[in-house]
Amino acid sequence: MKKTNHLRRFLTPIRSLTFGFSFLSLVGAIILSLPMASASGNYTPFLDALFTATSAVTTTGLIVVDTGSYYNTFGQTIILILFQVGGLGYMIFISLFVLGFAGKLSMTNRVLLRESINRPGKVDLIKFSKIIIVTTLLIEIIGVIFLTIYWMNYFGFKEALYSAVFHSVSAFTTAGFSIYADSFIKYQSSLPFNLIVISLIVLGSLGFFVLYDFYLYITNPGKKIRRLATHTKLVISLMLILTLTAAGLIFFAEGNIHVNTLKEKIITAIFQAATASTTAGFNTIDIGLMKAQSLFAIIIIMFVGAGPGGTAGGIKLTTFGVLLISLYSQLTGRKNVAILRRKISGRTIQRAIAITLIAALWLIVSVLVLTFSEQKSFIQIFFEVASALGTVGLSAGITGDLSSLGKIIIIITMLIGRVGPLGIGLTVLVREKITSYEYPEDDILVG
């Protein structure tokens, strides 16, 4: 009995989620390492299979082997399942499966589901989960239809449909996996294709609560005018600002190195900025050939990431926004931190600071380790780690050359990016006993 209670205390909801994602990665790695998953019919080195599986579960998209040529249809399907389940959060699938058979969730499953879905406490958990599943499938199906129509200009129906299914799910879950060796470089000048993919990755990266908020806004019966939540407005505003700023930097920094016409230059700049800010990870230009200015701009928006409570990684747009607003309030001497006439709680500010610091510290430590283990330039290593932490999947061309230690560091970084830096911190640290006393205050000079 004591052992059971001790185990329950140890397996906090956030730890259970972390172990769950790790377990999914391990199971995926075992399957992907088998000969039945590879095109050659040979065993795949387990570390490479674990890297691929973790990249899929965390919806990152970094690869050590080419997905389209190395894995057969079975292997690619396993990868697709992993990033679909990992993107939505495996607890949603488990909870709805249990509901279908038992009719209700246990308290433990409810707590785990609540931790896995970042949404306001007043929102009904089960209704929210069901709407998210239906919305996800609807968006992905629409994406499949449009992409199939587009790819039928190049392939037969079956091949076009298969490619559309794989890439529609990969785009919405911001996984960034592609069955094409050069990602989408061959489609860099196609405006219809770029619009379809950008729409999918933006919708997937906004976060589930933003999609839910839009759902309530659209289905509002009209008896009372309903406004979008402050959270939704902040996510959309910051995403637009960061994406357009990054697109502008890429546009002016890259010149005509990758493309020939002004139209292609504009499309590729916007696509590359969008795929980085949404943490999708597709590319229409060779990232390894980009200038340091562009790479650094992409690093920043990969670190920030997209909307919380969804498929995207990074510290999240709202975390970045809260930090900026808090800094502005501090500099202007304001007592309260507020945005759009809404006060931000001190607890939210503390969480934003903790998330950013943990992410930054892990980024620094990982980059430092990889500078010793990998014979690559600093900007390439910095870019790789930021991409893994933001679960983006863009690479400056060094993923396939990583050493065993380098692969392990990136695997851990991808898990941190998916669960969240604060979640990982709470998983690792042992909860202290609550004390009934307080220490006296003292002054510490800072700044």
Legacy VTK file of the C-alpha trace (Angstrom):
# vtk DataFile Version 3.0
C-alpha trace
ASCII
DATASET POLYDATA
POINTS 447 float
0.000 0.000 0.000
2.829 2.361 0.885
4.597 1.545 -2.393
1.385 2.311 -4.328
0.945 5.681 -2.597
4.596 6.524 -3.151
4.244 5.668 -6.854
1.154 7.860 -7.161
2.966 10.767 -5.540
5.918 10.253 -7.875
3.814 9.914 -11.041
2.472 13.448 -11.126
0.320 14.314 -14.178
3.175 16.156 -15.895
5.571 13.247 -15.263
3.020 10.787 -16.595
2.680 12.845 -19.783
6.450 13.029 -20.193
6.804 9.270 -19.726
3.892 8.774 -22.125
5.572 10.701 -24.940
8.826 8.869 -24.199
7.024 5.518 -24.297
5.394 6.381 -27.644
8.815 7.291 -29.020
10.277 4.010 -27.792
7.469 1.901 -29.289
7.742 3.809 -32.577
11.511 3.281 -32.595
11.150 -0.474 -32.123
8.738 -0.707 -35.080
10.790 1.587 -37.320
13.959 -0.397 -36.605
12.410 -3.580 -38.036
13.153 -4.705 -41.631
9.431 -4.464 -42.526
9.616 -0.668 -42.145
12.615 0.049 -44.389
12.640 0.116 -48.169
15.799 -2.010 -48.251
14.372 -4.673 -45.951
17.258 -4.274 -43.513
17.284 -3.425 -39.815
17.632 0.272 -39.000
20.147 1.230 -36.281
18.063 1.698 -33.130
19.399 5.177 -32.348
18.423 6.363 -35.841
14.972 4.782 -35.437
14.584 6.387 -31.996
15.610 9.760 -33.436
12.989 9.468 -36.210
10.249 8.243 -33.856
10.922 10.999 -31.317
10.980 13.565 -34.096
7.558 12.308 -35.239
5.967 12.070 -31.771
7.195 15.566 -30.893
6.111 16.841 -34.358
9.607 18.174 -35.008
10.552 16.841 -38.438
14.318 16.558 -38.068
15.543 13.419 -39.837
18.774 11.429 -39.971
17.590 9.413 -42.996
15.381 10.470 -45.900
11.772 9.576 -45.064
10.634 9.046 -48.649
13.455 6.809 -49.862
14.618 5.054 -46.683
11.232 3.955 -45.337
8.638 1.993 -47.280
4.885 2.696 -47.214
4.492 0.825 -43.923
7.302 2.775 -42.274
5.944 6.068 -43.572
2.484 5.177 -42.261
3.924 4.483 -38.807
5.620 7.893 -38.891
2.334 9.506 -39.961
0.477 7.851 -37.074
3.151 8.981 -34.625
2.979 12.646 -35.587
-0.832 12.586 -35.754
-1.082 11.133 -32.238
1.819 13.210 -30.942
0.464 16.395 -32.468
-3.014 16.141 -30.986
-1.743 14.722 -27.716
-2.069 11.028 -27.021
-4.303 11.617 -23.972
-7.080 12.920 -26.251
-7.140 9.609 -28.118
-6.938 7.541 -24.919
-9.686 9.558 -23.233
-12.099 9.384 -26.156
-11.356 5.658 -26.540
-12.169 5.080 -22.859
-15.309 7.211 -23.146
-16.465 5.091 -26.081
-16.273 1.881 -24.058
-16.717 2.862 -20.404
-18.844 5.963 -20.879
-16.843 8.017 -18.382
-13.272 8.928 -17.474
-11.532 8.112 -14.225
-10.271 11.006 -12.134
-6.681 10.102 -13.090
-7.447 10.249 -16.821
-9.301 13.532 -16.385
-6.288 15.087 -14.645
-3.926 13.785 -17.343
-6.201 15.076 -20.098
-6.427 18.458 -18.377
-2.629 18.676 -18.199
-2.198 17.630 -21.844
-4.689 20.214 -23.158
-3.842 23.785 -22.343
-7.168 25.561 -22.094
-9.067 27.803 -19.618
-10.507 25.963 -16.630
-14.068 27.109 -17.364
-14.106 25.243 -20.711
-15.729 21.798 -20.593
-12.910 19.273 -20.988
-14.737 16.511 -22.868
-16.654 18.842 -25.185
-13.432 20.711 -25.936
-11.605 17.465 -26.806
-14.382 16.255 -29.103
-14.571 19.572 -30.962
-10.789 19.587 -31.406
-10.827 16.064 -32.875
-13.645 16.910 -35.296
-12.062 20.246 -36.274
-8.680 18.605 -36.828
-10.091 15.883 -39.056
-12.176 18.405 -40.998
-9.202 20.697 -41.676
-6.942 17.782 -42.604
-9.567 16.347 -44.982
-9.995 19.725 -46.685
-6.203 19.892 -46.982
-6.146 16.401 -48.517
-8.756 17.421 -51.111
-6.904 20.553 -52.218
-3.474 18.892 -52.244
-4.797 15.875 -54.159
-6.264 18.163 -56.822
-2.951 20.031 -57.023
-0.726 16.931 -57.183
-2.906 15.258 -59.814
-1.224 17.703 -62.199
2.008 15.782 -61.547
1.044 12.246 -60.415
-1.659 9.637 -60.826
-4.641 9.724 -58.471
-3.352 7.114 -55.971
0.082 8.709 -55.647
-1.435 12.194 -55.430
-3.880 11.068 -52.726
-1.200 9.322 -50.673
1.092 12.341 -50.848
-1.820 14.639 -49.958
-2.805 12.590 -46.892
0.766 12.400 -45.591
1.546 16.084 -46.106
-1.841 17.432 -45.008
-1.526 15.704 -41.636
2.152 16.638 -41.435
1.310 20.293 -42.139
-1.591 20.651 -39.703
0.294 18.920 -36.892
3.307 21.125 -37.791
5.394 17.939 -38.022
7.339 19.028 -41.091
7.886 15.473 -42.364
7.946 15.096 -46.132
8.331 12.092 -48.415
10.312 14.298 -50.806
14.072 14.548 -50.270
14.139 18.315 -50.920
10.927 19.010 -48.963
8.946 21.494 -51.123
11.760 23.222 -53.012
10.349 22.146 -56.399
7.085 23.973 -55.555
8.648 27.220 -54.372
7.132 29.314 -57.175
3.623 27.794 -56.995
1.299 30.297 -55.317
-1.637 27.827 -54.934
0.576 25.195 -53.303
2.171 27.714 -50.943
-1.237 29.078 -49.918
-2.599 25.587 -49.172
0.375 24.573 -47.021
0.613 27.937 -45.229
-3.110 27.749 -44.383
-2.690 24.270 -42.896
0.384 25.078 -40.817
-1.062 28.353 -39.522
-4.322 26.697 -38.457
-2.384 23.916 -36.754
-0.034 26.275 -34.939
-2.583 28.705 -33.479
-3.368 26.336 -30.625
-6.479 24.322 -29.884
-8.079 27.009 -27.722
-7.830 29.550 -30.552
-9.578 27.094 -32.891
-12.179 26.449 -30.182
-12.640 30.192 -29.693
-13.228 30.636 -33.432
-15.678 27.730 -33.323
-17.708 29.441 -30.595
-17.503 32.747 -32.453
-18.786 31.226 -35.718
-21.498 29.075 -34.122
-22.737 31.925 -31.923
-26.538 32.000 -32.292
-26.486 35.784 -32.538
-28.493 36.534 -29.419
-25.466 38.166 -27.908
-22.424 39.598 -29.633
-19.425 37.461 -28.711
-15.890 38.762 -28.841
-12.749 36.755 -29.399
-10.743 36.018 -26.264
-7.747 38.172 -25.355
-5.576 35.073 -25.728
-6.742 34.604 -29.335
-6.111 38.242 -30.232
-2.617 38.136 -28.704
-1.633 34.911 -30.510
-2.815 36.122 -33.931
-1.283 39.600 -33.538
2.135 38.331 -32.463
2.194 35.620 -35.131
1.521 38.196 -37.850
4.140 40.612 -36.509
6.889 38.002 -36.104
6.165 36.248 -39.410
6.069 39.431 -41.483
9.185 40.810 -39.754
11.109 37.594 -40.406
9.831 37.470 -44.001
11.096 41.007 -44.546
14.540 40.143 -43.168
14.779 37.022 -45.331
13.573 38.949 -48.392
16.298 41.587 -48.117
19.073 39.336 -46.792
18.862 36.539 -49.362
18.577 38.614 -52.535
18.202 36.475 -55.660
20.431 33.618 -54.470
17.665 30.994 -54.329
15.106 32.324 -56.818
15.019 34.311 -60.039
11.908 36.511 -60.012
10.419 39.033 -57.572
7.297 36.884 -57.221
9.340 33.825 -56.200
11.398 35.956 -53.836
8.278 37.205 -52.021
6.618 33.771 -51.888
9.702 31.961 -50.578
10.415 34.653 -47.958
6.854 34.478 -46.612
6.745 30.660 -46.734
10.067 30.245 -44.951
9.130 32.757 -42.269
5.703 31.141 -41.824
7.039 27.595 -41.611
9.552 28.693 -38.957
7.140 30.796 -36.864
4.501 28.050 -36.933
7.241 25.480 -36.146
6.148 23.409 -39.167
9.630 22.878 -40.596
8.987 22.621 -44.325
11.317 24.483 -46.645
11.190 25.756 -50.219
14.820 26.879 -50.271
18.033 25.169 -49.154
18.423 26.258 -45.509
22.128 25.370 -45.555
22.759 28.044 -48.204
21.016 30.860 -46.327
23.000 33.777 -44.937
23.776 34.149 -41.229
21.342 37.084 -40.913
18.446 34.972 -42.151
19.431 31.976 -40.039
19.593 34.119 -36.909
16.164 35.640 -37.630
14.733 32.138 -38.050
16.439 31.005 -34.817
14.649 33.754 -32.897
11.177 32.917 -34.203
11.837 29.164 -33.766
12.718 29.808 -30.117
9.527 31.832 -29.631
7.334 29.305 -31.455
3.586 29.581 -32.009
0.374 29.310 -29.984
0.231 27.270 -26.764
-1.970 24.248 -26.264
-1.547 22.968 -29.803
0.884 21.131 -32.027
3.591 23.811 -32.144
6.729 24.120 -30.023
8.911 26.937 -28.708
8.352 28.959 -25.541
5.082 30.055 -27.233
3.872 33.399 -28.537
1.891 34.256 -25.424
4.915 33.637 -23.204
6.941 36.009 -25.375
4.102 38.534 -25.357
3.735 38.438 -21.576
7.477 39.016 -21.159
7.430 42.006 -23.514
4.391 43.541 -21.827
5.906 42.939 -18.394
9.144 44.591 -19.498
7.233 47.579 -20.898
5.321 47.962 -17.616
8.565 47.797 -15.665
10.250 50.437 -17.824
7.252 52.775 -17.692
6.813 52.350 -13.937
3.326 50.868 -14.151
2.081 48.936 -11.151
-0.011 46.418 -13.090
0.816 44.416 -16.213
-2.093 44.577 -18.644
-2.932 43.979 -22.299
-6.071 44.871 -24.228
-7.565 46.241 -21.012
-7.046 42.957 -19.217
-4.706 42.505 -16.238
-2.150 39.702 -16.367
-1.735 37.763 -13.118
1.579 37.546 -11.303
1.456 33.744 -11.571
1.263 33.972 -15.362
4.262 36.307 -15.441
6.256 33.961 -13.189
5.435 30.982 -15.445
6.505 32.958 -18.525
9.837 33.828 -16.904
10.404 30.221 -15.754
9.579 28.761 -19.196
11.912 31.183 -20.972
14.793 30.723 -18.544
14.621 26.906 -18.611
14.451 26.901 -22.419
17.332 29.370 -22.715
19.489 27.450 -20.242
18.928 24.141 -22.055
19.659 25.856 -25.377
22.963 27.182 -24.024
24.012 23.858 -22.480
23.064 21.846 -25.598
24.880 24.194 -27.959
27.961 24.092 -25.723
27.998 20.261 -25.682
27.495 20.004 -29.446
30.339 22.441 -30.148
32.605 19.808 -28.585
30.999 16.702 -30.124
30.261 17.965 -33.648
32.689 19.305 -36.245
30.283 21.952 -37.535
30.088 25.737 -37.474
28.582 27.490 -34.465
25.634 28.928 -36.416
24.765 25.465 -37.785
24.808 23.925 -34.292
22.880 26.847 -32.798
20.288 26.542 -35.562
19.949 22.760 -35.101
19.361 22.965 -31.338
16.912 25.871 -31.666
15.025 23.917 -34.320
14.805 20.848 -32.065
13.771 22.866 -29.009
11.103 24.660 -31.025
10.066 21.306 -32.586
10.476 23.004 -35.964
12.461 20.521 -38.028
14.433 22.948 -40.175
18.108 22.081 -40.490
21.181 23.759 -41.885
22.228 20.364 -43.210
23.968 18.723 -40.247
21.313 16.343 -38.841
22.446 13.322 -40.816
26.069 13.862 -39.741
25.414 14.091 -36.000
27.449 11.855 -33.714
25.724 9.434 -31.340
26.034 11.968 -28.511
24.700 14.691 -30.791
21.657 12.576 -31.698
20.933 11.856 -28.028
21.130 15.555 -27.144
18.760 16.446 -29.992
16.342 13.636 -28.994
16.169 15.008 -25.437
15.789 18.542 -26.791
12.854 17.524 -28.999
11.089 15.944 -26.007
11.666 19.090 -23.962
10.233 21.161 -26.782
7.081 19.002 -27.034
6.292 18.595 -23.325
7.398 22.143 -22.568
10.456 23.441 -20.708
8.494 24.070 -17.515
6.856 20.649 -17.732
10.236 18.971 -18.044
11.521 21.030 -15.116
8.603 19.889 -12.972
9.202 16.304 -14.121
12.875 16.282 -13.143
12.685 18.215 -9.902
11.389 16.527 -6.773
8.478 18.352 -5.206
9.480 19.981 -1.931
7.397 19.540 1.184
5.117 22.471 1.880
6.309 24.385 4.924
4.210 26.515 7.258
6.830 29.199 7.778
8.372 31.991 5.717
11.922 33.306 5.612
12.627 36.969 6.394
13.146 39.264 3.393
16.512 40.728 2.450
17.714 43.064 -0.276
19.705 41.743 -3.237
21.056 44.266 -5.710
20.269 43.425 -9.336
20.887 45.202 -12.636
LINES 1 448
447 0 1 2 3 4 5 6 7 8 9 10 11 12 13 14 15 16 17 18 19 20 21 22 23 24 25 26 27 28 29 30 31 32 33 34 35 36 37 38 39 40 41 42 43 44 45 46 47 48 49 50 51 52 53 54 55 56 57 58 59 60 61 62 63 64 65 66 67 68 69 70 71 72 73 74 75 76 77 78 79 80 81 82 83 84 85 86 87 88 89 90 91 92 93 94 95 96 97 98 99 100 101 102 103 104 105 106 107 108 109 110 111 112 113 114 115 116 117 118 119 120 121 122 123 124 125 126 127 128 129 130 131 132 133 134 135 136 137 138 139 140 141 142 143 144 145 146 147 148 149 150 151 152 153 154 155 156 157 158 159 160 161 162 163 164 165 166 167 168 169 170 171 172 173 174 175 176 177 178 179 180 181 182 183 184 185 186 187 188 189 190 191 192 193 194 195 196 197 198 199 200 201 202 203 204 205 206 207 208 209 210 211 212 213 214 215 216 217 218 219 220 221 222 223 224 225 226 227 228 229 230 231 232 233 234 235 236 237 238 239 240 241 242 243 244 245 246 247 248 249 250 251 252 253 254 255 256 257 258 259 260 261 262 263 264 265 266 267 268 269 270 271 272 273 274 275 276 277 278 279 280 281 282 283 284 285 286 287 288 289 290 291 292 293 294 295 296 297 298 299 300 301 302 303 304 305 306 307 308 309 310 311 312 313 314 315 316 317 318 319 320 321 322 323 324 325 326 327 328 329 330 331 332 333 334 335 336 337 338 339 340 341 342 343 344 345 346 347 348 349 350 351 352 353 354 355 356 357 358 359 360 361 362 363 364 365 366 367 368 369 370 371 372 373 374 375 376 377 378 379 380 381 382 383 384 385 386 387 388 389 390 391 392 393 394 395 396 397 398 399 400 401 402 403 404 405 406 407 408 409 410 411 412 413 414 415 416 417 418 419 420 421 422 423 424 425 426 427 428 429 430 431 432 433 434 435 436 437 438 439 440 441 442 443 444 445 446
